[in-house]
Amino acid sequence: MTVTAEIVPNAPTLSDLRALRAAAMPSMFDLPPEVELLRDEVREFAQTVVRPRVLANDLAAADDLDWDVVRAGHEIGLLRLTVPKEIGGRGMGVLGVAVAMEEIAAVCPSTALIFGASLLGQSAVLFSGDQQLQARFVPPFLGDEPVLACNAITEEVSGCDLLIPENAELAADVMTARRDGDGYVLNGIKRFITNGKVAQWATVFANVEGHPGATGLTMFVVPLDSEGVTRGPVADKMGYRACLGTTLVFEDVRVPGENVVLGEGNGWSFMSIQSNQARSIVAAISTGVARGAFEYAKEFAGERVQAGKPLYEHQFTARKLAEMAAKVEASRLLYLQGAYQADNMLPAPVYGPAVAKMFADRAAIEVSEEAMSILGARGYCREYGVEKLVRDSFGARIYEGTPEVLALAITGALYGRRV
Ligand SMILES: Cc1cc2nc3c(=O)[nH]c(=O)nc-3n(C[C@H](O)[C@H](O)[C@H](O)COP(=O)(O)OP(=O)(O)OC[C@H]3O[C@@H](n4cnc5c(N)ncnc54)[C@H](O)[C@@H]3O)c2cc1C
């Protein structure tokens, strides 16, 4: 039997069909238009405001904050990204924040963290739906002058024990909250708190008396000019030098009962929701570090000639560049997926954001190290930019879950112990 192809008059061509399909089914990876708009605005801010100051801010004293950069970020709404539009914010979810953070981190991850840590501090107050807390603590972010918040979990004695539910009972010397009349009295020492030195207020996790370890965590909003709060010293970090990580000492600090967020004893559950949201955002910061380092290496390998041809034409370098590109792309897809889940899933997802952060944190270290090697001696010198990203790349591997903390979260989800 012979099969003949019939020509159907006016049949759509292949390109018509492609166009029809594209119109009917936008790519699953398309960003919502308002997030695309935000990405472009933040890219412009990162390239024109942050980039010229990167070197100076990296070399500045450990306790110096570049308020001009913060002010310029505030002008485009970075400190009110997650505040609802109805009251003057930009109404972004985790996805919008993550995409914005990638753009800044591709230039300077520590500048990204100034904004990220402040948004993290605000997140509990916004999430709580508590109108009296919101009326008192959100308006400062809507004014003309920039104001920062921070989130204080890590302690002098307890670090990861505060993040691993199975270890909470064993956490030692956890900050205490003693009931006193209609309020609480806080005592303890928090460490490495980003923005702690300069923030107007902090969300602080403390254990209510009578609970072992960290099983009675309650979250409080504490104005940092309260009597009994001492700020400092600022940590002299290897990287992330543009943002300040500070010790906060609380000595008999009185906090009214209405400053409790989401009710006494609910600190643990909120912390896990907050971590899941923050992990996709930190994965985006690591993606930015990998991308920033890759961009330096790509440009250099395209121009630098050795043995009569550009470096990228040498097969060993080509292999490195291809793997670096793949790691940047994969990191981005994972954080977008984690952020999408964090914005849309109940209960809050553990697995997706943790996988995204684990992969992207590792990619940032590997890609920046390869970029440094591609630039040769220039990669080892400050003025070429890669050396700073190598130092910065190790930071995100520590905060919001070390690889070990993430591994426990991931296997917990795989074996059904946690969602
Ligand atoms: C740039 C930066 C910004 C930060 N910003 C903030 C902030 O704003 N707010 C805040 O609260 N904190 C912040 N931190 C602190 C950070 O969250 C903690 O450093 C982190 O949680 C680890 O705690 P730790 O340093 O006490 O380490 P430890 O808990 O002492 O851990 C030391 C090592 O032991 C491993 N380990 C611990 N427990 C286990 C276990 N059960 N199984 C296997 N391995 C384990 C850890 O993975 C790590 O490798 C920041 C840190 C950095 C570097």
The ligand as an SDF file (V2000), in Angstrom:
LIG
                    3D

 53 58  0  0  0  0  0  0  0  0999 V2000
   27.5920   35.3590   56.9990 C   0  0  0  0  0  0  0  0  0  0  0  0
   26.8070   34.8230   58.1780 C   0  0  0  0  0  0  0  0  0  0  0  0
   25.6160   35.4300   58.5080 C   0  0  0  0  0  0  0  0  0  0  0  0
   24.8710   34.9710   59.6270 C   0  0  0  0  0  0  0  0  0  0  0  0
   23.7250   35.6260   59.9720 N   0  0  0  0  0  0  0  0  0  0  0  0
   22.9930   35.1780   61.0340 C   0  0  0  0  0  0  0  0  0  0  0  0
   21.7850   35.8660   61.4460 C   0  0  0  0  0  0  0  0  0  0  0  0
   21.3950   36.8950   60.8680 O   0  0  0  0  0  0  0  0  0  0  0  0
   21.0750   35.3650   62.5060 N   0  0  0  0  0  0  0  0  0  0  0  0
   21.4820   34.2500   63.1740 C   0  0  0  0  0  0  0  0  0  0  0  0
   20.7880   33.8380   64.1030 O   0  0  0  0  0  0  0  0  0  0  0  0
   22.6370   33.5950   62.8370 N   0  0  0  0  0  0  0  0  0  0  0  0
   23.3970   34.0320   61.7990 C   0  0  0  0  0  0  0  0  0  0  0  0
   24.5760   33.3950   61.4430 N   0  0  0  0  0  0  0  0  0  0  0  0
   25.0340   32.2730   62.2640 C   0  0  0  0  0  0  0  0  0  0  0  0
   24.7550   30.9210   61.6200 C   0  0  0  0  0  0  0  0  0  0  0  0
   23.3790   30.7050   61.4610 O   0  0  0  0  0  0  0  0  0  0  0  0
   25.4160   29.8270   62.4790 C   0  0  0  0  0  0  0  0  0  0  0  0
   26.8100   30.0710   62.4280 O   0  0  0  0  0  0  0  0  0  0  0  0
   25.0880   28.4290   62.0240 C   0  0  0  0  0  0  0  0  0  0  0  0
   23.7650   28.0860   62.3350 O   0  0  0  0  0  0  0  0  0  0  0  0
   26.0230   27.3830   62.6420 C   0  0  0  0  0  0  0  0  0  0  0  0
   26.1080   27.5260   64.0380 O   0  0  0  0  0  0  0  0  0  0  0  0
   27.5640   27.5470   64.7470 P   0  0  0  0  0  0  0  0  0  0  0  0
   28.4180   28.5140   64.0140 O   0  0  0  0  0  0  0  0  0  0  0  0
   27.3490   27.7650   66.1930 O   0  0  0  0  0  0  0  0  0  0  0  0
   28.1740   26.0990   64.4500 O   0  0  0  0  0  0  0  0  0  0  0  0
   27.9860   24.7570   65.3260 P   0  0  0  0  0  0  0  0  0  0  0  0
   26.5640   24.5060   65.5950 O   0  0  0  0  0  0  0  0  0  0  0  0
   28.9290   24.7890   66.4750 O   0  0  0  0  0  0  0  0  0  0  0  0
   28.4860   23.6710   64.2640 O   0  0  0  0  0  0  0  0  0  0  0  0
   29.8850   23.4960   63.9570 C   0  0  0  0  0  0  0  0  0  0  0  0
   29.9890   22.4010   62.8810 C   0  0  0  0  0  0  0  0  0  0  0  0
   29.4270   21.1800   63.3800 O   0  0  0  0  0  0  0  0  0  0  0  0
   28.4230   20.7000   62.5060 C   0  0  0  0  0  0  0  0  0  0  0  0
   27.3250   20.0970   63.2720 N   0  0  0  0  0  0  0  0  0  0  0  0
   26.5950   20.6710   64.2710 C   0  0  0  0  0  0  0  0  0  0  0  0
   25.6460   19.8310   64.7080 N   0  0  0  0  0  0  0  0  0  0  0  0
   25.7520   18.7120   63.9570 C   0  0  0  0  0  0  0  0  0  0  0  0
   25.0370   17.4660   63.9100 C   0  0  0  0  0  0  0  0  0  0  0  0
   24.0010   17.2250   64.7250 N   0  0  0  0  0  0  0  0  0  0  0  0
   25.4380   16.5330   63.0160 N   0  0  0  0  0  0  0  0  0  0  0  0
   26.4920   16.7830   62.1740 C   0  0  0  0  0  0  0  0  0  0  0  0
   27.1940   17.9270   62.1650 N   0  0  0  0  0  0  0  0  0  0  0  0
   26.8320   18.8750   63.0450 C   0  0  0  0  0  0  0  0  0  0  0  0
   27.9550   21.9320   61.7510 C   0  0  0  0  0  0  0  0  0  0  0  0
   27.3640   21.5750   60.4960 O   0  0  0  0  0  0  0  0  0  0  0  0
   29.2320   22.7160   61.5900 C   0  0  0  0  0  0  0  0  0  0  0  0
   29.9480   22.2330   60.4910 O   0  0  0  0  0  0  0  0  0  0  0  0
   25.3330   33.8510   60.3630 C   0  0  0  0  0  0  0  0  0  0  0  0
   26.5320   33.2380   59.9950 C   0  0  0  0  0  0  0  0  0  0  0  0
   27.2820   33.7120   58.9360 C   0  0  0  0  0  0  0  0  0  0  0  0
   28.5760   33.0310   58.5760 C   0  0  0  0  0  0  0  0  0  0  0  0
  1  2  1  0
  2  3  1  0
  2 52  2  0
  3  4  2  0
  4  5  1  0
  4 50  1  0
  5  6  2  0
  6  7  1  0
  6 13  1  0
  7  8  2  0
  7  9  1  0
  9 10  1  0
 10 11  2  0
 10 12  1  0
 12 13  2  0
 13 14  1  0
 14 15  1  0
 14 50  1  0
 15 16  1  0
 16 17  1  0
 16 18  1  0
 18 19  1  0
 18 20  1  0
 20 21  1  0
 20 22  1  0
 22 23  1  0
 23 24  1  0
 24 25  2  0
 24 26  1  0
 24 27  1  0
 27 28  1  0
 28 29  2  0
 28 30  1  0
 28 31  1  0
 31 32  1  0
 32 33  1  0
 33 34  1  0
 33 48  1  0
 34 35  1  0
 35 36  1  0
 35 46  1  0
 36 37  1  0
 36 45  1  0
 37 38  2  0
 38 39  1  0
 39 40  1  0
 39 45  2  0
 40 41  1  0
 40 42  2  0
 42 43  1  0
 43 44  2  0
 44 45  1  0
 46 47  1  0
 46 48  1  0
 48 49  1  0
 50 51  2  0
 51 52  1  0
 52 53  1  0
M  END
$$$$
